[in-house]
Amino acid sequence: MNYQLKHYSESYLEQQVEIGNNLLSTWLGAQQSPIDRLRDIYSQADFDPETKFYALNDTEVVGFITARQIDDKSANIEFPLIKPGHEEVEEKLMDFAFNTLKSKGVSKVTSRVSPRWGSTTDYASKYGYTEKE
């Protein structure tokens, strides 16, 4: 498939929440933020739309990654949530996120992982993370 990689647009929020609700419902202790909460967070003055990453197949959002730059050199990233059947876009989406953060001066990226949260431990291993806590 031919995917497009994009940064935040409010028009992606409903699909983001739908994907998040579907996938995170199987994770223990994780849940998707409601759309009203996301709209509130994403309307704050310090919101950076370049830290929200989306994979689209035509106009359909098929995956996303959220991140937050903590300071000049570090950021926190949540590993991708991707609709079943579109797993092939994972590496492209991760590269897009890492390259964007690198262009912003970020040299240290942290994430949260758990064996109870989908493939997050696999992602951490695959992308060379070291355990902090």
Residue, then its C-alpha position, 0 to 999 in steps of 0.5 A: m500500500n502507499y502510505q502518507l506520513k503526516h503531522y497533526s491535523e484536527s481532522y485526524l482526531e476522531q480516527q486516532v481515538e477510534i484506533g486507540n480505543n480499539l487497540l488499547s482496550t486489550w491492554l491492562g491499565a491503558q486507555q485512549s484519552p477521550i476526544d474532548r481531552l485531546r482537543d483541550i491538550y492540543s489547543q494549549a499554547d505549548f502544543d507542538p503539532e510536529t510531535k504527533f505522527y500519522a500514517l494515512n492510506d488515502t484519507e484513512v488514518v491507519g496508525f499514529i504515534t504521539a510524542r512530547q518534547i521534554d527539553d531541547k535534547s529529550a523527548n518522550i514517545e509512545f510507540p505506534l498504534i496501528k490498525p490490523g492489516h497495516e503493520e507494514v507502515e510501522e517502521k516508516l512511521m517510527d522513522f518519521a517520528f525519530n527523524t522529526l525529533k532529531s531535526k528538532g535537536v532531540s538526541k534522547v528518546t524515552s518511552r514506557v513499556s510493559p508486557r501488558w501493553g501490546s508490542t511495546t517491549d518488542y518495540a523497545s528491543k527492536y529500536g535499541y532502547t535500554e532499560k532505565e527503570 
